[in-house]
Amino acid sequence: MSTILILRPAEQAAELKHLLNQRAAQIKVPATVESASMLKISAYDDPSHSLAEILDKAWDGAMMVSVNAAHYFAQQARDWAPQAAMPRCRWYAVGPVSARAISDVVKRPVTCPWREHNSDALLALPELQQVDGQQWLLVRGHNGRELFADTLRARGAEVTYLEVYQRQPQPQNAAILADWRDKVDTIMVSSAEQLGAFLAAVPHEAKAWLTHCTWVVASARLQQLLPVAISKRVAVADSAASFAMVEAWQRAIQLTKEV
């Protein structure tokens, strides 16, 4: 019996758990699927900006970095500026999952890369090469990554951050970690922050367990963040989308059978 641990908040892991159980039954692989979040996600009130002013400004382009960004942006818009319209600009996302969430909020089409779903692929889109003099909005978590904004600024755009949520470590207790150590053989992760919090929470004496696990990660960037000792059995998904993570898991199962 394989036990798969998904490092995602419960509401975001639900679809992936369902698809994994379906696929495991189809390919006759006995599997138990669990999920846990190593982070507590909560709203963040950005002291640098008024949301009403943000919504009122004319933007050339805007991006939300994640489903969490879309969720908390929508929540703040409902609470603080319920009469304001969403910016009528070009909206972008790194992948189809966040694009769908953003589109639900802004009620406009959202563009994302087609083949690879990461910041590098987004920044490679032809329409993002000529942004000199443009005004861009980036909706993100508190103290998020700088790559997208730094690259647009280097290309001549002016980028404004709106930080709408924050992450705080949410360590699991020793009993849960011991239980995982005894039975989990596959770990699925699509967030660098979740990965970092998980690795930090695992006691040193349990690190050897991680070397025997199969890892399914959402991008090559995440694969590079894995310590060398535990990076030998890794399947890289095409994106963080649930169906892509399931496909990567099945590839990993097939490779294990062939060894």
C-alpha positions in Angstrom: 0.0 0.0 0.0 1.4 3.4 -1.1 0.7 6.4 1.0 0.8 9.8 -0.8 1.2 13.0 1.1 0.0 16.2 -0.6 1.5 19.4 0.8 -1.4 21.8 0.1 -4.2 23.4 2.1 -7.2 21.1 2.3 -9.4 23.1 0.0 -6.7 23.2 -2.7 -5.8 19.5 -2.3 -9.4 18.2 -2.6 -9.4 18.0 -6.4 -5.9 16.4 -6.5 -6.9 13.8 -3.9 -10.0 12.9 -5.8 -8.1 12.5 -9.1 -5.3 10.5 -7.5 -7.8 8.1 -6.0 -9.5 7.7 -9.3 -6.3 7.1 -11.2 -5.0 4.7 -8.5 -8.1 2.6 -8.9 -7.9 2.7 -12.7 -4.3 1.4 -12.8 -4.8 -0.9 -9.8 -2.3 0.7 -7.5 -3.3 0.4 -3.9 -2.9 3.9 -2.4 -4.0 6.1 0.5 -3.9 9.8 -0.1 -3.5 12.4 2.7 -3.0 16.2 2.6 -1.5 18.7 5.0 -0.5 22.3 4.9 2.8 23.4 6.5 1.6 27.0 6.3 -1.2 29.0 7.6 -2.5 31.4 5.0 -4.4 34.5 6.2 -5.4 37.9 4.9 -2.9 40.8 4.9 -3.8 44.5 4.8 -1.1 46.2 2.7 -0.3 49.4 4.5 1.2 51.0 1.4 -1.9 51.2 -0.7 -5.6 51.9 -0.6 -7.5 49.2 -2.4 -10.0 51.7 -3.8 -7.2 53.7 -5.3 -5.7 50.5 -6.8 -9.0 49.6 -8.4 -9.6 53.1 -9.7 -6.2 53.4 -11.4 -5.7 52.7 -15.1 -3.4 49.7 -15.5 -1.8 48.4 -18.7 -1.4 44.9 -17.3 -1.9 43.0 -14.1 -1.0 39.7 -12.6 -2.0 37.6 -9.6 0.6 35.2 -8.4 -1.6 32.4 -7.1 -5.1 31.1 -6.3 -4.5 32.6 -2.8 -3.8 36.0 -4.3 -7.1 35.8 -6.2 -9.1 34.6 -3.2 -7.8 37.4 -0.8 -8.0 40.1 -3.5 -11.6 39.2 -4.0 -12.3 39.2 -0.3 -10.8 42.6 0.2 -12.6 44.0 -2.8 -16.0 42.8 -1.3 -15.2 44.2 2.1 -13.5 47.5 1.3 -14.6 48.5 -2.2 -17.9 46.7 -3.0 -19.0 49.2 -5.6 -15.7 49.4 -7.5 -15.2 47.8 -10.8 -12.3 45.4 -11.5 -9.5 47.0 -13.6 -10.2 46.6 -17.3 -6.7 45.7 -18.3 -4.8 42.6 -19.6 -4.6 40.0 -16.8 -2.0 37.3 -16.5 -1.3 34.1 -14.5 1.5 31.6 -14.4 -0.8 28.6 -15.1 -4.3 27.5 -15.8 -5.3 26.9 -12.2 -4.6 30.4 -11.1 -5.9 31.8 -14.4 -9.3 30.2 -13.7 -9.4 31.6 -10.2 -8.4 35.1 -11.4 -10.9 35.1 -14.2 -13.6 34.2 -11.7 -12.7 37.3 -9.7 -12.0 39.9 -12.5 -14.6 38.6 -15.0 -12.1 39.0 -17.8 -10.0 36.7 -19.9 -6.7 35.7 -18.3 -3.6 34.8 -20.3 -1.1 32.2 -19.1 1.8 30.3 -20.8 0.7 27.3 -22.8 3.4 24.6 -22.4 5.2 25.5 -19.2 3.6 27.1 -16.2 6.1 29.3 -14.3 7.3 32.8 -14.1 10.0 32.3 -16.7 7.5 31.0 -19.3 5.1 33.9 -18.5 7.9 36.5 -19.0 8.8 34.9 -22.3 5.3 35.7 -23.8 5.7 38.0 -26.8 3.4 40.7 -25.4 5.5 41.1 -22.3 8.7 41.9 -24.2 7.7 45.5 -25.0 6.4 47.1 -21.8 8.4 50.3 -21.6 6.4 53.0 -19.9 3.5 50.7 -18.9 1.8 50.6 -15.5 1.6 47.1 -14.0 -0.2 45.7 -10.9 1.2 42.6 -9.2 -1.1 41.0 -6.6 0.9 38.7 -4.3 1.6 37.5 -0.8 3.5 39.5 1.7 7.3 39.4 0.9 6.7 37.4 -2.2 9.2 36.6 -5.0 10.7 39.5 -7.0 11.5 37.8 -10.3 8.4 38.9 -12.3 8.4 42.5 -11.1 12.2 42.9 -11.4 12.1 41.7 -15.0 9.3 44.0 -16.0 11.1 46.9 -14.4 14.2 46.0 -16.3 12.1 46.2 -19.5 10.9 49.7 -18.6 7.6 49.1 -16.8 6.5 50.6 -13.5 5.3 47.8 -11.2 3.1 48.3 -8.1 2.7 45.5 -5.6 -0.5 44.9 -3.7 0.1 42.3 -1.0 -3.2 40.7 0.1 -2.2 37.6 2.1 0.6 36.3 4.3 2.1 32.9 5.1 3.0 31.7 8.6 4.6 28.4 9.5 2.1 25.8 10.8 4.2 22.9 12.1 2.7 19.5 12.5 3.1 17.8 15.9 5.6 15.1 16.5 3.1 12.3 16.4 1.9 13.3 12.9 5.5 13.6 11.7 6.3 10.1 13.1 3.2 8.7 11.5 4.2 10.1 8.1 7.7 8.7 8.6 6.3 5.3 9.1 4.0 5.1 6.1 4.4 7.9 3.6 6.4 6.9 0.5 5.3 9.6 -2.0 5.3 13.4 -1.4 3.6 15.9 -3.8 4.4 19.6 -3.6 3.6 22.6 -5.8 4.8 25.5 -3.6 8.3 26.5 -2.7 7.0 27.9 0.6 5.3 24.6 1.5 8.4 22.7 0.6 10.7 24.9 2.7 8.4 24.7 5.7 8.1 20.9 5.4 11.8 20.3 5.2 12.4 22.6 8.1 9.8 20.7 10.2 11.2 17.2 9.7 13.7 16.3 12.5 17.3 15.7 11.5 17.0 12.0 12.5 14.1 11.5 10.1 15.8 13.0 7.1 16.9 9.5 5.8 13.2 8.7 5.3 12.9 11.5 2.7 15.7 9.9 0.6 13.5 6.9 0.1 10.4 8.8 -0.9 9.3 9.5 -4.5 8.7 13.2 -5.0 6.3 14.8 -7.4 6.9 18.5 -7.9 5.2 21.1 -10.0 8.2 22.6 -11.7 11.9 22.3 -12.5 12.5 25.2 -10.1 11.0 23.1 -7.2 13.1 20.2 -8.2 16.2 22.4 -7.9 15.2 23.4 -4.3 15.3 19.7 -3.2 18.4 18.9 -1.2 20.8 16.7 -3.2 20.3 13.7 -0.9 16.5 13.5 -1.6 16.5 14.5 -5.3 17.1 11.1 -6.9 13.5 10.0 -7.3 11.7 13.0 -8.6 8.9 13.4 -11.2 8.4 16.9 -12.5 4.8 17.8 -13.5 4.0 20.1 -16.4 2.2 22.5 -13.9 0.6 22.7 -10.5 -2.7 21.7 -12.0 -4.2 18.6 -10.4 -4.3 16.6 -13.6 -0.7 17.4 -14.4 0.4 16.3 -10.9 -1.5 13.0 -11.4 0.1 12.4 -14.7 3.6 12.9 -13.2 2.7 10.6 -10.3 1.8 7.8 -12.8 5.0 8.3 -14.7 6.9 8.0 -11.4 5.0 4.7 -10.7 5.9 3.3 -14.1 9.6 4.2 -13.7 9.6 2.5 -10.3 8.1 -0.7 -11.8 10.8 -0.7 -14.5 13.7 -0.4 -12.1 
